[in-house]
Amino acid sequence: MTQLAMAGDDWLSDNDIKRTKRAIANRKKAALACAKKLESAAEALNDFLRACRECNDESGDRVGREWDGRNIMIRDITEYAGWLDAVYGKEQQS
């Protein structure tokens, strides 16, 4: 039987291994930068929502707070930033 495809670590050249390691390092760096920017965006959105509440008009989230898109977005952004930090920042914390 003839092997038609080369797969696995045995078939990777040194350049392929280096390229893969660089790509993984770049992904980690980008993920941590993204998490930091997402946290900043969530803080900015929270500040905006707080300012809307202070206006005491319909721009706040007094009615329908649980389904207000701003609250949902803050929650989702914070969750994803936490996930990125947990997955890609764990080596940095050790």
C-alpha positions, 0 to 999 in steps of 0.5 A: 500500500502506498502512502499518498499524503504526508502528515504528522510531525515526522513529515514537517521540515524545520522551517515548517516547525518554526513557521508553526511556532511563530504563528502560534506565538503571533496568535497568542500575542494577538489574542492577549491584545484583543482581550485587553482592547475588549475589556477597554471597550466594555468599560467604555460601553459601561461608562456610556450606559451610566451616562445614559442612566443619569439623563433620566430619559428613555436612553437609559435601561430602566425598562427592559434591562435584561434585554437591552442590547448594551447590557448584552454586549457588555456581558458578551464582550467581558465573557469573550475577553475572559475566555481569551485571557484564560486560554492564551494568557495562562502561560504568562501567569505561571 
